[in-house]
Amino acid sequence: MKKLIQNYIHKITENDIEMFAFKNNIKLCKKEVSILYYYVKNEYETLLYGDSTCIFHDLKEKLSSENYEKVISLFKMYKEKYGHYL
């Protein structure tokens, strides 16, 4: 499973981030898209397998409060739903 995720992350684009957010009723500005793209590309292992507290602390300062709440809620929902596959 890790290799599959790694391959997907390698191919992900900023547009993918923006479209996923849009489909989940999160309207990101370009800066927020770039920020989330950076964290997904560079910190996905921590987000999926480690303690993501520091990452979300950083994101809280970099995203609008509304988008931060939506992102963290979406993250928790997917982590709960699919975490056992990891």
C-alpha positions as CSV (number, residue, x, y, z in Angstrom):
1,M,0.0,0.0,0.0
2,K,2.8,2.4,0.8
3,K,4.3,2.1,-2.7
4,L,0.9,2.8,-4.3
5,I,0.5,5.9,-2.2
6,Q,4.0,7.0,-2.9
7,N,3.4,6.6,-6.7
8,Y,0.2,8.7,-6.4
9,I,1.9,11.4,-4.4
10,H,4.7,11.6,-6.9
11,K,2.2,12.4,-9.7
12,I,-0.1,14.7,-7.8
13,T,-0.4,18.3,-9.1
14,E,-1.6,21.6,-7.6
15,N,-4.6,21.3,-9.8
16,D,-5.4,17.9,-8.2
17,I,-5.3,19.6,-4.8
18,E,-7.5,22.4,-5.9
19,M,-10.1,20.1,-7.6
20,F,-10.3,17.8,-4.5
21,A,-10.8,20.8,-2.3
22,F,-13.5,22.2,-4.6
23,K,-15.3,18.9,-4.7
24,N,-15.4,18.9,-0.9
25,N,-16.7,22.5,-0.7
26,I,-13.4,24.1,0.1
27,K,-12.6,27.2,-1.9
28,L,-8.8,27.7,-1.7
29,C,-6.9,30.8,-2.9
30,K,-3.8,30.1,-5.0
31,K,-1.5,30.5,-2.0
32,E,-3.5,28.0,0.0
33,V,-3.3,25.5,-2.9
34,S,0.4,25.9,-3.0
35,I,0.7,25.5,0.8
36,L,-1.3,22.3,0.9
37,Y,0.5,21.0,-2.2
38,Y,3.8,21.5,-0.4
39,Y,2.7,19.6,2.7
40,V,1.0,16.7,0.7
41,K,4.1,16.3,-1.5
42,N,6.7,16.6,1.3
43,E,5.0,15.4,4.5
44,Y,2.5,12.8,3.3
45,E,4.3,10.1,5.4
46,T,3.9,12.1,8.6
47,L,0.3,12.9,7.7
48,L,-0.6,9.3,7.1
49,Y,1.7,7.3,9.5
50,G,3.0,9.7,12.1
51,D,2.1,12.5,14.4
52,S,0.6,15.3,12.2
53,T,0.1,17.7,15.1
54,C,3.0,20.0,14.1
55,I,1.9,20.1,10.5
56,F,-1.6,21.1,11.4
57,H,-0.2,23.7,13.8
58,D,1.7,25.2,10.9
59,L,-1.4,25.0,8.6
60,K,-3.5,26.8,11.1
61,E,-1.2,29.8,10.7
62,K,-1.1,29.6,6.9
63,L,-4.7,28.9,5.9
64,S,-7.8,31.0,6.5
65,S,-9.6,29.8,9.6
66,E,-12.6,28.6,7.6
67,N,-10.5,26.5,5.2
68,Y,-8.3,25.2,8.1
69,E,-11.4,23.9,9.9
70,K,-12.7,22.3,6.7
71,V,-9.3,20.7,5.8
72,I,-8.8,19.3,9.3
73,S,-12.4,17.9,9.3
74,L,-11.9,16.3,5.9
75,F,-8.5,14.9,7.0
76,K,-10.0,13.3,10.2
77,M,-13.0,11.9,8.2
78,Y,-10.7,10.2,5.6
79,K,-8.2,9.1,8.3
80,E,-11.0,7.4,10.2
81,K,-12.6,5.9,7.1
82,Y,-9.4,4.6,5.5
83,G,-6.8,4.6,8.2
84,H,-7.1,0.8,8.7
85,Y,-5.9,0.3,5.1
86,L,-2.6,2.0,5.9
